[in-house]
Structure formats: C-alpha cells, structure tokens
Amino acid sequence: MLASSDTALLLRQLPKAELHLHLEGMLLPERVTSLAQKYSVRLDADELRCRYDLRGFSQFLELYKWATSFLREPEDYAQLARDSVIALNQQNVIYAEITLSVGVMFLRKQNVAANFAAIREAFLQNAATGAGPHVQFIFDAVRQFGAAPALEVARSAADLSQEGVVAFGLGGDELSVPLCDFRDAFLHAHHHGLHLVCHAGETGGPDQIKDAIDLLGAQRIGHGIAAIRSSALMNTLAERKIPLEICPTSNLRTSALNIQLNSAHCKLADHPLPRLFRHGIPITLSTDDPAMFHTTLLEEYSAALQMGLSLDELRIIARSSFEHAFLPDPARQSFLARLAQSSDSQASVRTVGRAIHNE
C-alpha cells in the first residue's frame, strides 16, 4: 500500500480539471484586506477571521456578499484572476471552467463587459506563457434575485459567447424562487448555443435536481447530493449520464451535508460521494469557493480517498471531469491524452517501487 507521502505526490501530479469553481470564492482574506485598504475601508482582524469561520449556508451567503463588495473595478477582478492562476497551478489544474457572479455585478451596476475583459485578459496573459490552465467561463445568475435579472445575465452570456463564455448557470438560494420561473433565461441561453448548468440538490431536495433537468435542461448539476435520497433519481442520473459537480468540503461547511443526511454531526467521511459514484453517476470533484471553505482541489481528492475511494476510482473521476467539460472534442482528447500519459507514468513508478521493496 502506498505511503501517504507517495499518495499525496501522485495526486499532485495528476492533471486535473475543475468545473465548479466560483472566481469570487477564491477571495482570500489577504486579498480582501488589500482591497479594503485600496478603498480606505478599515477592517478589524477579528471580524475578518469571524466572517471566514463559516457555520452554515446563510453565513456563507453573508460572507460572499460582504467579501465581493470589495470587487469594484475591472482591475480588482483582474488581480483576483491572477491570484487564481497561482492557486490553480499549485493544484496542477490544467483546465477550469470559472463561474463568474454576473448577477451580482449587474446588481451593483458594474460594467460586466469591462470586468469580464479584465478577467479574461489576466488568464490569457498567463496561458500565453504556457504555464497556466486553459480556462473558459460560466456566467451565473442569482436565484433569489428573480427571473428578470437572470434573463439579463443570460443575454450577457450570449453576447460574449465568442469570447470564452461557454455556459449559463443559476446559483444562490435554491429554496427562494421556483425553477420554473427561469425557463426563459435558460431557453435564451440554449438558443444562443450556450451550455446549461444549475445548482440543485445542495440544500434543497431531490425535486430540485429533477426540475433543473426536466424544466431547465441542465446538462450538469452543481452539487446534487440530495440525489442520495431518491433511488429513482439516482437511476436517472446514471442512465442519462448527467454529471454531479461534487464539492465535499463546501457541503460540510455550509451544513448542506447535515441537511441531506438529516444529521447534526456530519463529517466528510459521511459524504455520499462514494455511493453516488458507485451507482454509476458521473462525478466531478471541485472546491466551489476554496478560499471561503479553506480547501484546495488536492484536499478534495485526498478527502475522497478518506471516504474509501481508491486511486483508480479517483482517476476515473479525474477523467470524468474532462469528459464532461464543455470542450470541443479535439481539445478534450488532448487533455485526456495528458491524463492517460500521467497515469501510465505513475503506474510505472509504482511498479518499480514495488520491485525495489521486494528485493
């Protein structure tokens, strides 16, 4: 059996794709502090620490609202993008679909096109060096803001679909507004060639996932852990190969896991990820809002090991993340080839290691 240090090295070397990653959720406390200084806002260290010490979904929403209030100009978003490049490189993430909270930008009367141009340029500059991840973008509407603002986000996504925006999504509080209210926004996005994603079954029930698929045509489900409560839904997801974007640490810190398992004392080891995966449902692993949940993609993969998944099963999940990315097939095959090459190299190293150990 591999030593933990060897396992950590194998996971680090594994080429990864991350499909459920909010750019604003990568706002580290240090960046919030520097932005606050830029805008002459005095921050108390204890307040900052308290805000980032999450206990439940409502507190997370408050942190998200507060931290993103310091993103006020395109350069602020560009700086966050540059921070994100460093973080993604450290995790060996070679492809990412970055979700942008465009609904929040509109609410704050910001210039969405200017913000997006600054973000995109920051990622492109890094990609030009050959050092950073290839990225595409998802424009996200906020469910509790309602249908009309969501349609505005969908229109913006369509307008920028030739600039790297590949999907339209819906996040926020899934217990606030019925999903049927958002059909026009999703239809607009679909008619303009965008892919469709939706947060569902995070704090809501299996019905939220079913509605996201049946009413909105969602191609991937953000979180979706409520599926564990419905064998019929699990069968549907497996048969139709609809992926769940699983974010274990996020589920723990927002108490979504407690809600779905009906328990006040959940641990990561209790997460339904292994059961969902072994039921045949396509699974991708992500961090969601890593700075706010104090996690990394490496830690999510390590957590999956602690849940009982094997390294071979984790490689299947890594492969699934590329297979279900919104990529043209030539690019997808290129990424999959890199993943296969890495797996072959790791297998050779393990074989040599066992031979040396047995001598």
N, C-alpha and C positions, 0 to 999 in steps of 0.2 A: 504494500500500500504506500502511496506517495506521502512523503513528509509534508507538513503544512507549508513549509517554505517553498518546496518544489511545486505544490499545487498553486500557491499564490503566483509564482513565476509563470506557470502555464496559463493561468487566467489572464495575467497581464499581457502576455504575448499574443493571446487570442484576438484576431481582428474582429471588431465589433461594430454593429450598427445600433443606433439608439433612435427610436421612433416616437417616444413620448417624453418630450423634453421642452419645458417652457423656458424661453430665454430669460424672462423676468425672474423665474425661480432660481436662477443662477446668481442672484444678487447676494454676495457675501456681506456679512456685517461690515467688513473693512471698506468695501465699495460704497455701501450706504453711508458710512461715516464720511468718506471723501466727498461724496455728492452733497451731503448736508453742509459740509464746510464750504463747498462751492457756492451754495445758495444762502450762506450765512444763517443756517439753522443750527442752533445749539442742541447737541444730543447728549443725553445722560447715559453713561456706560451701563448703569444698572437697568435702565429702561430698554436699551438695545438688547442686552442679554435676556431680559424677561420676554421681550417680543419674540425672540428666536427660540425660546424654550416652549415649544408647541405642546398643547394639550387639547386636541380635538379639532374638528373641521371648522367650526365657527372662528376659532382663534387663528387658524391658518388663513382664512379669508381676510381677517383683520390685518394680519401681518403682510399679506400680499398687497392689500390696498395701501397700507402705510409705506412699505418699502418702495413700491413702484411710484409713489408720489414724488420721489426724488429723481425720476427719469423725466426730464422736462424738455430737453433739446436733443436734436439728432446726434450730437457728439456724445451725449450721455449713453445713448443706446449703442453707439459705435464702441465706446470704451467697454461696455458690458460684453459686446460681441468679442472683443479682443481678449477679455478675461476668459470667456467661454472657450475660445480656441485653445488656450493653455490647458484648461481643465480637460477638454476632450482628448487632446494629445496625450495627456498623462494616463488616460484610461485606454489608450490605443483604439479609440473610436475613429474609424476611417470613413464612416458615413453617418450623417444625422439629419433627421427631419426636425427642424426647430420650429416650435409653436410660438407665435407672437400674439400677445393680447391686444389685438387691434380694436376690439370692442372698448377696452379701457382707454386706448389712445383717442378714439373718437369722443368718448365721454369727457375727456379732458381737453377737447378742442385742439388737439395736436395735429400737425401735418403728417398724416400717415405715410404718404409717398416719400417725404423727406426723411422720416425716421427709417423707413424700410431701405431707402437708398444708402443711408449711412451704415446700417447693419450689414447689408449685402456687400458693400464695398470692403468693410472690415474683414469679412470672411473670404472674399475674393483675393484680397491682398495676401492673406495667409496661404490660400490654395495655390497662388502663383509661385510660391517658393517651393512647392511640392511637399511641405512639411505638415500641413494640416488636413483636417477632414473635409471631404466633399459634403456640402450641405444643400438642402432645399428647405422650403418654408411652408408652414401651415398657418393660415390666418384664422384666429379663434374669436368667436363671438361669446358673449357672456349671457348665460341663460336667464339670470334674474333681471337683466336689463330689458328683456322682452323681444318681440318678433321684429319690430321695425328697425331697431339698431342692428339686429342680426343680419337683416337683409342688406343694410348698408355695408357691413363687413364682407358679405358675400360678393357684393358689387365691386368692392375694392380689391378683393382677391382675384376676381375675374379680370379686372383692369391690369393687374400685374402678373397675370399667369405666364407671360412670356419672359418674366424676369426672375423666375425661380420659385414662384408660389405654385405649389402642386396640389394643395388641398384646402378645403374649408372645414372648420370644425366648430363644435359647440362645447363649452366647458361651463364652469361655475356650479351653482347650487341646483342639483337635479331635482330637488323637491319643491322648486319655486314655481315654474311655468310648465304647462303640459308640452310634450314634444310635438304634438300635432300643430301647435302654433308656429312651428319653424319650418313647415313644409315649403313655403315659398322661397325662403332663403336657401334651402338645400336644393330645390329644383333649379334656382338661378345658377348656383354653383355647378350643378351637374350639366346643365345646358351649355355651360361655357368650358366644359372639358376638365373641370376640377374633380379630384377625388374627394371622398366624403368620410369624415371621422366624427365620432361623438363620444364624450364622456358619458358613461352609463353604468349602472350597477356598481357604483362606488359606495355611495351612502343610500341610494335607492334600491328597490328590489329588482327581481328578475324581469318584471314587466317593463322596466326602463330599457333594458337591453333589447327586449323583443320589439318595443316601439321604435327604438333607434334603427333597428334593421328594417322592420316592416313599413314604418311610416316615412322614414328619412332616407333609407337606402344606405345606411352607414356601412362602409367596407371594412373598417376596423373599429373596435370598441376600446375606448380608453378605460382601463381598469377592468370592469366587468366581473369582479369577484363574486357578485351576487348570483352568478350563474350556478354556483355550487349548491344553491337552494332549490334548483329545478333540474331534475334529471332529463326532462323533455327538452329544456333549453340547451343543456349540455350536449345532448344528441344533435340538436340542430346546428350548433356551432361547429361540432366535429364533422358532421356530414357536409355542411356548406363551406367548410374551411374558412370560417370567419375568425380572424385573429383577435386575441385579447392582449392589450398592451399592459402587462402586469408590472406594478411598481410596489414591491413588498414593503419597503420602509415607509413610503408615503402612506400606505394603508394602515400601518401600525400607528404612525404619529398623528394621523387625522382621526383615529378611532374608527375608521371605516371597517377595519377588521373586526373590532368588537361588535359593531352593528350587525355585520353579516353572519358572524358566528354566535351572536346573542350571548356574549360573554363579556364581563367587565375586566377580565385579566388575561388578555391575549398576548402571546409572544410571536416573534417571527416564525418560530418552529411550528406554530399553529396555522400558518398561511395555507390556503387551499391550492396554491400553485402546483404541487406535485399531482394532486388528484385531477386537476383540470388538464394538465399536460398529459397524464397517462390515460385520460379519457379520449385522447386524440384531437383535442382542441389546439389549433396553432397558438403558440405562446411566444411573445417577445418580452424581453426584460428591459426595463428603463428606470430612471431615477425620478421622473416627474419634475420636482423642484429641488434639486440636490442641495443647494445652499441652505434652504429653509428646513429641509429634513435631515441635514447633517449626514449625507451619504454620498457615495460615488457609484458608478456602474460596476467597478470592481467589487465593491462591498455587496452590491445586489447579487452578483454571481456567486460570491462567497456565501451569502445568506441562503441561496438556493441549494448549495451543497449541504449546508447545515439542516435544510429541510428534508434531506435524504436523496436528492437528485445526484446522479453520477456525473463524472466529467463527460462521458459520452452523451448523456442526455443534455448537458449544458451546451455541447457542440451542436446538437440538433436545434436547440433554442437560438443559438447564435446564427445558425444557418437560416432559421425561420425569419429572423429579423431582416435579413437581406431579401429573402424570397417574398416577403410581404411589404417591402418598401415600395414607394411609388416611384419606381425607376424604369427607364426604358430597358428592354431586355439585354442589349449589349453591355450596358453599364452593370446591370445586375450580375450577368455571367462573369464579368471581370472581377467584381467583388467576391463572388462565390469561389472563383479560382484562387484568389488570395487566401481565402479562408481554408480551402482544401489544402493548399500548399503548406500553410501553417500547421494544420492538423497532421499532415504527413511528417513534417519535420519534428513535431513534438512526439509522435509515435516512435520515430527512430531514436530520439534521445532516451525515451523510456526503455526501449529495448536494450540499448547499450548499457543503461544504468542497471537494469536487472542482471545483465550478463556479468558486469563487474561485481555486483553484490554477491552473485552465486559462485564466483571463483574462490 
